[in-house]
Amino acid sequence: MDKHKVIEAYRRGLITLQECGQILGAEKTQLDDLLRVDHSRRPLSPNPFLMVDPF
């Protein structure tokens, strides 16, 4: 799985920090560095909110 997608999922609250670390195979200190570096990247989507049609 793409690490940027995993980090974005964490930022959106879809997974916990612990789950993020397990998926990426990183420890907390490594995650802190990844999150800091990745924060300078643009979001995966220009619109952070996704509208879903219930039908």
Number of C-alpha atoms within 10 A of each C-alpha: 7 8 13 17 12 18 24 20 15 18 15 12 10 13 14 14 17 14 13 22 19 11 14 17 10 14 12 12 10 13 18 14 11 15 16 11 10 15 14 8 9 8 13 10 9 7 8 10 8 7 7 6 5 4 3
